[in-house]
């Protein structure tokens, strides 16, 4: 079969998704076309996780910019249909379908064509639909209380802005009009409530088919020994690991502040430097906190993207436990990397991440957005409080194994999932 993966942008997790899913489909004997804002040469030059596909004869790359007029924006339905025709697609996977909401509304209103063939779509921002949680905090806003004014306000929004709600979009647009054959979600609490075509995907948190030339690059030779020496001197129980770009949504400022305020705690930031996000402000002065930690010798930084797979493994193997300061309370690939390494986790108590930690006994939780509560929890957690049974960690992470991921996506694209 001819399979099409549409990824309107590649920064972050989409390139990992494309790599893993394409490899699974190739192994299953299918032909794959990847439509993305790049050419195959760009995969070699700019996208480390896609280099392993650049020399694959069974993989075709369509530069989506040739169909959308440039940039990394989402295509219209008409542009997507053109891409589907060019790829002769029997089945299409929309890697980031949340950004296509307006196009799905057009399809439901018969204002556009419908997509061709079998269509599967990954939706990440489903928490407002069910279980009606805030996308960031994970808090559920009840229909009644705590004041009459707020209750009336919620009732008014539900009555007059119903069409703008997540509930209306998923149920009255996507499901009612059968616009996708597989509505893929990352929150396992959803499918038991709705059934097919809603189906849960094991989160893809890393590349599985690591090649020898991907294991060790210059960053391994630069950082492997210094990281090990830093952790040895600090003591693995005392090290906070922050993995990835210093971003607001990942709680970079909370990570630094926790390390500064917790006596005997050392910070390890493996990833690119801090970056600003439009409309988002840190709760703490990142530069001054960072400078003070450096002055005290309690911060080690790579200040660069981690490319070597062996270095990633070393980082998570070095620490005793992992703390999440994420502002997003949904699924977290970084947490899954820590759990794969057998490390207990300390997470916010709300949202999907808190539900998983408590339900599957993965470690400890702290109140979301509570700095004092985080410090208190960390002081207990670092000394072993809440350490789970290792078999509980292993049982949970098996649900996200390579076999589980590949079986799922091949089944989805072939039409066997959801049944």
KOLKEVO-648849 format. One record per atom (N, C-alpha, C, O): x, y, z. Coordinates in pm, whole numbers, plus 50000, padded with zeros to 5 digits. Atoms other than C-alpha are relative to their C-alpha. Example, Ala and Ser with C-alpha at 12.3 -4.5 7.8 and 13.67 -1.06 7.14 Angstrom:
500894988150000
512304955050780
500905012050000
501945011850066
499184988149994
513674989450714
499235010950073
499745022050090
//
This chain:
500844988050000
500005000050000
500875012550000
502025012250045
499324987149998
501005036349951
499535007950120
498355011150133
500324992949876
501145054650283
500545014249994
501685016449952
499604986049997
501285092450323
500025005050144
499045003550217
499914993249871
502525110150637
500095014949971
500965019449897
499984985650019
501725147250649
500445006850129
499775005950231
499444993149884
503875167750888
500255014549961
501255017349894
499874986050043
503395205650844
501185007350059
501555018050011
498764994649945
506435212751062
500774988550065
500184978550105
499165011149954
509345191651182
500705002650133
501274993450190
499314996749875
510695209751489
499414992150117
498194991550135
500475007349882
510505188451802
499604985849967
500254978949888
500385014150010
508635155751821
499544995549861
499664983549833
500455005250130
507195154751463
501074992449922
500754982549855
498985007250076
510545144451315
500254986150057
500574976849984
499865013249938
510785115951566
498824991149958
499004979449927
501175007550045
507225105351479
500204994949858
499974983149830
499825003750140
508025105551108
501024988749989
500804979049915
498955010450007
511185084951161
499464986550045
499614976549974
500445012849943
509585058351379
498874993849920
498904981849891
501165005350072
506305054751190
500394995649859
499934985249812
499545003950134
507995054350849
500754986950005
500534978149921
499265012549989
510375027150963
499074988250022
499284977649964
500965010949975
507465006151092
499264996249872
499074984449844
500745002650124
505565009750764
500894993549894
500454984549822
499065006250095
508645001450554
500224985350035
500214976749948
499785013749956
509284970350762
498814991149969
498954979149943
501225007450030
505674960050705
499764998449850
498774992449809
500095002150144
506244961950328
499285010849923
498915008649807
500724989350068
504574995050243
500955010349940
502125011149976
499294988550055
505705024650035
499555012450076
498365013950106
500324988449916
505875057450226
500395012949930
501495014249876
499714986450042
505625093650116
499865009050121
498865008550192
500044990249892
506455120750368
499835013849939
500695018249863
500234986350044
504965154950294
500325009350116
499655009050219
499534991249893
506785181250501
500705012049937
501035011549818
499364988150056
508355215850458
501524998349990
502285005750052
498585002950017
511715201450353
500184990949879
499234985149828
499625009750102
513525181550087
500914989750065
501394991750177
499195010649940
515495149650142
501395004850039
501955000450140
498694994649965
518765168850138
499935007650132
500895007650210
500184992949873
517365190150422
500004990250117
500454993750226
499985010049894
516885158250624
501454997350043
501744996050161
498595002549969
520625152350600
500655011950069
501475010250159
499304988049955
521605188250671
499445005950130
500185011650210
500644992449893
519075200450929
499184991750100
498874996750208
500915007649914
517005172351080
500644986850040
500494976849971
499215011849960
519155147251273
499204987150005
499704976549966
500785012349985
516355122651342
499474994549868
498964983449864
500465004750131
515475120250972
501144995449910
500904990349801
498885004250083
518975113250844
499954985149970
500374980649862
500085014450019
518335076250889
499024995749893
498994984049856
500965003150107
515585078050625
500435005649865
499885001949761
499674992550121
517315100250371
500504991149887
500344994549770
499475008750105
518955071150186
499104987949974
499534978349910
500945011050020
515895048550189
499275001549866
498615011649842
500664999550130
514645040449840
498484999350011
497775004649926
501445001649984
511195031649971
499305012250057
498085012050077
500574987949942
510705066650112
500105011549900
501175014549849
500054988450088
509645096049899
499705012450084
498885011850176
500254987449929
509725131950023
499355010049905
499895012949798
500654989150072
507275157949895
500155012850081
499755013250197
499854987249932
508155193649985
498645007050003
498175011949901
501364994649989
504825206450117
499935014849964
498875019949931
499994985750035
505915242350053
499655002349855
499185013149819
500354998950141
505435235649682
498494999649979
497995003149872
501455001450011
501745229449752
499265010650081
498125013950052
500674990649909
501005254650027
500445014449982
499945023350050
499544986450021
502845285049896
501135004150091
501405016050108
498864997049914
505795282350131
499674999850147
498504999450186
500224999949856
506285282550506
499674986450056
499704976349985
500305012649932
505335256150760
498564999450048
498244991650137
501395000249959
501635263450791
499274987749949
499744980849858
500815011450043
498945237050757
499415002449863
499075013749828
500614999350132
497625229650411
498495001050012
497914997150114
501465000650009
494015235150311
499604985949959
500454977849919
500485013250043
491855204950235
500364997849854
500834987149816
499735001450143
492245211549864
501474997249973
501804989049888
498575002450016
496035213049894
500394986050048
501244979449989
499735013649950
496065181050100
499544989449900
500214979349881
500495009650099
493965163149838
500984999349883
501234988549830
499004999950107
496495173849574
501224991950041
501764984349961
498865007849950
499285159549790
499654985250002
500484976849965
500435014049998
497295127349838
500034993949860
500484982649842
499995004950137
496875123849462
501424997849950
501724987749888
498615001150042
500565130249399
500664987750062
501474980949998
499435011449930
501455103649656
499274987049968
499724976250008
500845011750027
498765079849526
499704992750131
499824980550141
500135005249864
497935075149892
498764991250018
497654995249984
501125008549957
495805046050006
499565003850141
498395002750176
500294995949862
496035058450365
500885011950034
502035012849991
499314987749962
497045091950515
500005001550151
498974999450216
499904997049857
498305100050865
500345014850015
501365019549964
499774985949969
498015136250981
500735000550134
500134997850239
499175000749880
500865139551232
499545009850107
499545006450226
500484989849905
499535171651395
498675005549950
498625015849883
501314996650055
495835173551324
499315011650071
498355017150019
500654989049926
494965199851587
499965012849917
498975020249922
499934987850079
496045227351349
499105000049878
499005010249809
500905001050115
493605215251084
498535001350040
497654997749962
501384999449950
490495222351293
499085007649905
497965003149879
500854992250090
489175249051055
499714992549871
498634993849813
500235007850122
489615225850757
498994988850026
498184985849939
501005010249967
487645198450933
498625006450008
497635000249968
501294993049995
484895223950999
499485002649860
498285001349835
500414997950139
484835232250628
499474987249938
498474987349867
500465012850053
484525195550542
498624996450054
497754991849980
501295003349938
481655190850788
498885008449944
497735003949937
501024990850053
479825220750639
499854998549849
499135006349786
500035002150146
480305207250283
500485012349924
499995015449816
499414988450065
482335238150200
501304996549928
501955005249871
498765004250064
485245217750067
499904985449961
498924978649992
499865014250026
486315184249933
500214992550131
500474998650235
499585008549888
486835155350170
501324993649964
501644991849846
498745006950025
490175138650209
499734986249941
498684980349962
500165012650073
490735107450003
500534988250080
501404989750166
499505012349939
491225071550116
499794999550150
498955006550206
500075001449855
491725061050474
500765011550065
501875014850023
499404988549935
492475090150707
500134997350151
499144994450219
499735000849857
494095087751051
500615013250044
501395019249970
499574986749957
494775118951257
500364999850148
499604994850231
499544999249861
496775125051576
499605013650057
499975024050004
500424987949930
495195150451813
500645000150138
500514990550215
499284999149874
497265162452108
499255007850107
499435005450227
500644990949903
495025188752269
498554995650027
497605002849995
501345005649978
492095167152376
499495001750142
498344998350170
500394999949859
492005174252749
498765008450027
498005005350119
501194991749979
489355201552719
498734992649957
497644995750004
501145008350042
487085176152546
499654990150110
498534989850160
500175009449892
487545148752800
501394996850055
502324994149979
501024998649896
488055147353091
499715014550042
499535017350160
500344985949978
487385185053059
501015006850092
500645013550188
498924994349921
490755195453199
500685011449924
500735011349801
499204989450060
492745226953137
501254994049938
501904985549999
498895005950075
495455219452877
501325001350075
502184992650066
498754998049926
498195233753101
499924994350141
500684985350176
500015003549858
497185229653464
499424986350029
499714980450132
500665012849975
495105198153427
498835001050095
498244990850131
501124998349907
492465213053656
498684998849925
498555003249811
501355001250055
488815204753593
499175011650050
499085014050171
500874988949961
486505234653589
498584994950012
497964991549911
501355005549982
483185223353741
498945009449942
499155021549932
501094991950055
479905235153590
499355008550108
498765018950078
500654992849892
478685246553931
501065004450103
501904996450144
499124994949896
480565268954180
501275005949943
501525004949823
500244998349856
482425282854355
499105011950032
498705013650147
500904988749977
480295314454308
498884999749898
499014993349793
501124999350094
476965321654142
500435006749871
500035002649762
499554992650119
478665346253906
500784991049904
500564991149783
499215008850086
481165320653780
499164988849942
499384984749828
500895010450052
478485294053747
499195005349883
499054998649781
500784994150108
476335317553537
500875002849878
500435001149764
499094997550112
479365327053327
500284987549921
500294987849798
499755012650070
480125290753247
498774995549923
498884990649811
501255003850068
476475284153163
499795008449874
499345003249772
500154991250115
476435314252930
500944995949887
500544995649770
499055004250103
479565302852748
499574986949936
499694985149815
500445012950053
478185267752714
498815001649905
498664993949810
501204998050082
474955281252563
500315007549871
499875003449764
499804991350116
476215308352328
501294997449922
501415001249806
498745002950070
479735296352245
500204985049981
501334980249972
499935014550007
478895259652211
500834995249880
501594985649891
499315004550121
480265257151857
501515002150008
502264996249930
498574997649984
483655269951974
500634990450100
501854990850121
499495008849895
484005243152242
500684987749941
500394983549829
499335012350041
486265212952222
499004988649987
499114980349896
501025010450003
483275190652296
499265000249866
499044989749805
500734998750128
481425203951989
500894995849884
500444988749794
499125003150112
484455200851762
500194984949985
500024979549876
499725014350010
485265164751845
498754991749975
498784982249897
501185008550010
481745151451876
499065003849887
498524995049820
500964995750103
479635172651638
500645002649865
499955003349763
499304998150127
482295178551373
500694987149958
500344981149856
499215011650040
484755149751367
499224986950004
499174979749904
500655012949985
482715120651499
498664999349926
498394989549857
501315000250065
479255129851375
500114999049849
499334991949785
499864999850146
480465136151019
501014989749950
501304989149830
499095010950037
482915106851022
501135004949909
501374999449801
498974993750082
485765128450895
501344992750006
502204994849921
498775008049991
488515104751011
499634985650031
498624982950096
500215014349972
488755067051023
500634995950132
500224986050193
499375002549870
491015068051328
500315013550063
501135021150012
499764987849925
490895096651578
500964996350112
500554990950216
498935004949913
494195090951756
500275010150111
500485021950084
499764991449884
494705104952108
501144994250083
501454982350073
498915004249913
497555103552360
499554997350143
500344992950226
500565001549865
495275101952664
499174987350004
498114986449941
500675013049996
494245066352746
498685000150073
497994989950078
501304999249933
491255078752945
498855002149901
497695000449938
501044996650098
489375087752624
499334987949931
498114987049932
500635010850076
488835055652419
498974991750076
497944988250017
501045007849932
486985036252692
498665007250007
497615000850017
501244992349992
484435064452703
499305000849865
498075000449859
500604997350130
483895068952328
500054988349904
499194987249816
499905011150094
485015037352151
500485004749863
500835016349845
499544996950135
485965035951783
499145011049939
497935011549963
498635000450051
487095055551590
501045006450091
502195008150050
499034994449906
488745071151899
500924988750047
500454978450094
499065010449963
491905051451971
501265006250060
501685017050020
498834994949927
494925055652200
501294995449935
501434983849898
498685003450053
498485057152068
501044999650112
501025008150201
498844999349910
501575047752267
500875011749955
501275012449839
499184988350034
503545080352279
501364995749946
502014986750000
498685002750058
506655079752059
500995009850063
500945021850034
499144991049925
509375093752282
501464999449957
502285007150006
498635000650049
512545083352099
500054991649873
499114984449840
499755008450117
513985067651784
500414986150048
501224984750140
499685013749959
514155029651810
501114993849915
501954986549967
499045006550090
516225019851505
501285008349989
501635013249881
498804991649996
519385038051608
501134993249923
501474981649948
498895005250078
522195033451357
501335003050072
501395011850158
498714998249934
525855030751459
500525014349984
501145019750075
499484986550023
526635064551302
499185010750073
499535022550068
500804990649922
523935080551520
500294999250149
499825007550227
499805002449857
525185067551852
500905010550064
500625015450173
499044990849938
528125090751911
500485010449898
501065007249795
499554988750080
528795124951763
500975008350085
501465003650188
499054991449928
530985153851876
499545002950142
500365004350233
500484996849865
528725160752173
500324988850100
500524991650218
499625011049910
529465126152317
501425002250051
501675001350172
498604998349962
533205132752317
500205012750083
501145013550163
499884987649924
532655167752457
499414999150140
499965004850234
500754999249875
530205160352736
499934987150083
499654987950203
500215012649927
530165123352834
500814999550130
500254997050237
499165000749880
533095124453075
499685011250100
499555008350219
500354989549904
532285158853227
498674997850070
498545000850189
501305002849938
528655148553288
500174989650109
499654991350220
499825010649901
529715116853466
500765005150122
500455001450235
499244994649888
532235135853679
499155009450084
499235009350206
500894990649929
529675162853768
499014992450087
498814995950203
500995007949924
527085136953876
500704992450113
500144991050222
499285007349896
529715117154067
500285009050119
500115004850234
499684990949891
530755147454270
498745004750073
498755006250195
501254995549938
527175158854332
499304988850075
498674991150178
500775011249948
525805124254405
498724998649918
497965008249909
501165001750087
523105109654175
498665003650065
497755008249997
501254996849931
520405114354441
499725015050005
498585019250027
500134985449983
521015151954442
499885007649868
499815019949869
499964993550131
520905158954067
498615001049938
497884991149928
501204997550078
517965174753885
500405000649853
501255008649815
499725000050144
518045166953511
498885007049926
497705003749940
500934993450093
516385190353265
500504996449860
501634999549825
499595004750132
516425175652914
499235007549892
498005007349891
500644992850110
515735197052607
500275014950007
500995019750095
499834985550007
515585233652513
499415006750123
498385002450174
500514992549885
515145258252799
498755007749964
498845019249920
501264994450048
511485265452731
499035002950114
499064996450218
501024996449902
508655281852921
499074988350027
498784985150142
501005010649980
506245253052861
500594987950072
499864979950131
499345010949927
508815228653001
500375003850143
500954995850216
499714995849865
509155248953319
501475001750028
501964998250136
498564998049984
512795258253266
500315008750122
501265006050195
499764991149886
512555286353522
499734992950132
500444995350230
500305007549878
510975263153781
501124990150032
501464987950148
498875009249982
513785238153727
501185007250066
501755002350163
498884992549946
516445264453793
499745004650144
500605003650230
500344994749868
514635279554093
499974989050105
500404991050218
500015011249907
514075245554254
501434996250039
501724993950156
498615003449971
517785237754224
500645010350091
501395006750182
499394989449920
518755271454372
499504999650144
500285001450238
500614999049868
516335269754667
500134987350083
499924987650205
499905012749926
516915233254760
501454997350037
502274994749949
498615002149958
520095229154965
500554986749951
499864976449956
499345012350041
522545203754829
499524994549868
499824983049835
500535004650128
520785201554492
500835005849886
501245017449889
499194996250115
522655202854163
499164998749871
498414989149855
500794999650122
521175211553823
500834995649880
501994999649866
499355004750123
522055194253496
499055002849884
498024996449870
500824996550117
520645210253179
500674994749875
501714999849832
499505005950123
521225188752872
499095004249886
498024998549867
500834995150109
519925207852573
500375014249962
501305020050017
499734986650050
519805240852389
499655010550105
498885007850197
500264989349901
519765274152581
498535004150004
497714999749924
501374995149984
516635291852700
499565007649875
500375013649805
500564992750112
514345306252437
498695006350044
497965000750125
501254993449968
511495330952459
498854994349920
499044989749807
501215004350070
507945321352367
499025011750001
498745017450107
500914988450009
505525348252242
498854999150100
498144989050107
501114999349905
503075358752513
500214992350129
499324992050214
499745007949880
504715336852780
501115006650081
502145010450026
499014994049914
506615350853076
500404990350111
499564983950174
499515008449890
508805331653318
499545005750134
499365017850149
500344995749865
507815332853683
501225005450074
501075012850172
498774995949932
511445338653780
500975006049900
500885003449779
498964994050083
514365358653647
501034989349965
501944986450042
499185011550039
516045330553455
501485003350002
502294995350051
498584996750010
519315348753395
500675001350137
501774996350158
499384998149868
519935358653756
500064986850077
501064984250145
499975012949932
518985324153892
501094991249940
501844984750012
498965008150068
521175307153632
501395004650040
502264996450069
498684994749966
524115330153707
500404996150142
501574993050168
499695003449862
523865323154080
500354985250013
501264981650087
499685014249997
523805285454025
501384997449943
502144989449997
498675001550058
526845288053800
501085004850097
502134998450111
499044994649905
528625309454061
500274990050112
501394988950161
499875009749891
527955282654323
500504986449952
500724977350033
499555012850053
529085254854092
498944989250005
499264977350013
501115009649990
525645238654101
499184999249871
498004995749874
500685001250129
524765239853732
501004995649894
502045001849875
499245004650117
526175220153440
499095001149879
497954996549883
500804998050121
524965229453090
500774995349877
501994996549870
499405002850130
525595216552742
499835011949907
500655014149818
500324988350083
524045247952585
499924996249852
500215004549766
500115004750138
523465227252269
499084987949995
498934980650093
500865011650025
521065201652125
500804987150018
501944986249973
499335012949980
521945166152230
499704990949882
498554987249858
500175007750122
522515145851916
500354985350016
499734976849952
499555013949984
524275114152033
499014992050083
498674995850194
500955008449928
521885086552132
500644993950126
499974992350227
499335005449882
524465071852368
500075010350112
500045006750230
499964989549897
524685105452548
498645001650066
498555003850187
501344999649943
520925106252593
499844988850103
499374991050214
500105011449909
521055071552748
500845002350126
500414999150237
499114997549886
523965081952970
499385010050097
499455008150218
500604989749915
522135112653100
498934994150092
498944996650212
501095005549919
519065093553215
500484988750091
499904986350197
499455010549913
521155064853351
500755005950118
500874999450222
499144994149897
523275088953558
499255004050126
499785003050237
500754994949885
520535102753783
499294988750073
499134977750020
500755010049923
518635084254056
498505001149977
497794991149975
501434997450014
515225100454003
499815011949908
500735019949887
500264989250095
513565124253760
498855008750049
497825003750095
501024990449959
511585155853839
499495007549878
500295012749799
500604992350109
509175171753591
499495013350053
498705013850147
500524986749968
508605209253613
499165005549886
498925017549878
500784996050117
506535209953294
498775008050040
498115005250140
501264992849983
503745235353269
498854992849929
497684995349958
501015008250066
501905211153040
499794987350081
500754980850121
500285011849918
500165183253226
499544988249916
498954978749967
500365011150089
499625160952921
501154990049993
502064990250077
498975010250016
501755131952798
501375006349980
501495016649913
498654994550006
505505137652829
500994989449954
501154979150021
498995009250049
508155120252620
501214999250091
501804988550106
498855000049910
510885130752863
499764991050121
500664983850164
500325008949888
509115113253150
500114985449958
500604977150034
499915013850047
508875081852940
501454995649984
501784984050011
498575003450007
512615083152874
500564996750138
501344987350153
499545002749864
513225084953248
499474986650051
500204978950113
500595012649955
510845056253316
500644988149930
500824977549991
499335010850072
512495035153046
501334996850066
501764985250069
498735002049930
515755040153235
499804994850142
500764993050217
500285005449868
514015027053546
500005010250112
500175006650228
499934989449899
513895060753725
498605003850049
497725006549967
501274994749946
511015070153958
499855014649960
500835021549934
500244986250045
509365103353869
499195007750105
498355002250175
500764990549919
508095133454062
499335009649902
500015016649828
500744992450101
505355150853861
498925008650065
498575006450181
501194993249953
502555176053898
498884990050025
498824979649958
501045009549960
499525159454057
498805000149907
497974991049913
501204998650081
496995171253797
500234995249858
501354991949819
499915003750139
496225162453438
500354985449977
500354977350070
499675013750036
497195130953252
501274995450069
501364983950114
498725004149940
500735131153389
499824996450147
500414986650195
500255003249860
499505132053748
499184987350015
499444979150103
500845012149997
496855105553678
500864987649978
500704977650048
499145011650026
499475082253532
500904997050118
501054985550158
499075002249889
501915087453818
499314993350117
499864984250179
500745005649886
499285079754080
499404986349967
499484977150048
500695012550035
497385052353896
500974988449984
500684977250026
499045010850029
500455032653790
501164999750098
502134992250079
499015000249893
502515040254101
501435001949945
502304993349960
498734997250066
505405056453916
500945008650083
502085010950044
499164991449916
506715078454198
499165008650091
498295003550162
500724990549916
505405109754373
499435011449917
499825013349802
500564988150065
503355140554285
500115012050094
500295010450215
500054987649923
503305176954398
498905008849944
498535007049828
501094991650048
500585203554370
500485008849883
501515015549893
499624992350118
500715220054026
500155014850035
499295020650099
499804985749981
502185255154036
500325004250142
500275016150173
499744997049858
503075252954406
501504998350026
501984987150043
498555000649984
506755261754451
500414993850132
501344985750138
499675005549868
506805253854822
499694985050003
500464977150059
500355014150004
505015220954760
501004991849919
501304980349954
498995006950081
507535211754491
501294998150080
501884987450077
498775001249921
510485219054721
499864989450109
500764981350131
500235009949894
508975198755003
499994985849943
500604976750000
500075013250062
508205169554771
501384995349955
501724983649971
498675003550047
511705170454622
500894995550115
501664986050100
499165003849887
513355168854964
499694985950049
500584978750092
500375013849962
511405137055043
500354990249889
500894979449914
499825008650116
511635122654693
501474996349980
501794984849950
498585002450025
515415126354665
500594990150099
501624983950071
499535009449898
515825105454981
499264986649993
499374978450084
500605013150022
513725076854845
498534998750033
497954988150010
501445000849971
510205085354961
499234998649870
499485005849773
500835001850119
507695073054710
500634991649892
500044990049785
499385008550102
510135050754524
499104987949972
498734980750064
500935010950033
507965025654338
500714986549989
501934985649990
499485013350030
508384988654288
500485000149855
499755004749767
499444999650135
510624984253982
499114993249898
499054997549783
500875007150094
508174959853827
498835008649954
498325006749843
501084990950041
505494987053825
500485009249888
499755011649792
499444991650105
507755009653619
500144992149870
499764996849763
499785008250119
508644981553382
498694996449932
498604996549809
501305003550056
505014971253339
499395011749925
498805010049818
500564988250064
503975006853256
500715003249870
500065005549768
499264995650118
506745014653009
499924989949887
500154993549771
500185009850108
506154982152816
498895004049905
498905000149788
501104995650087
502994998452682
500485009549892
499765012149796
499454990450096
505265022752493
501224994249927
502045001749874
498845006650060
507754997452359
499995001549848
499005005649789
499924999550146
508954995952001
498944991149935
498284995249840
501015009050058
506724965951930
498605005950011
497815005249917
501334994449980
503694983352077
499755011749904
498675012749846
500144988550089
504295015251877
499854995649855
498955000249785
500035004150140
504994997951548
498734992149967
498144994249861
501235007650023
502074973551581
498815009449990
497915007449909
501134990850001
499755002551654
499925007549867
498865007649803
500084991550119
500675024851361
499854992049871
499184996649778
500245008450117
500874996851107
498544995749998
497914995749892
501415003949992
497474985051228
499055011349964
498055009149896
500824988450033
496025020051204
499995002749850
498935004849791
499924996650142
497275026050852
499444988949911
498944991749802
500565011250076
496224991550732
498504998250022
497864990349953
501435000649976
492734996250876
499564989750101
498374987050115
500365010149900
492894969851149
499725006350136
499095000050222
500194992849875
492904995751433
499425013749966
499915020149873
500765007449897
490525006851573
499044990349936
498554992649825
500895010250054
488404976151524
498565003750033
497634996449997
//
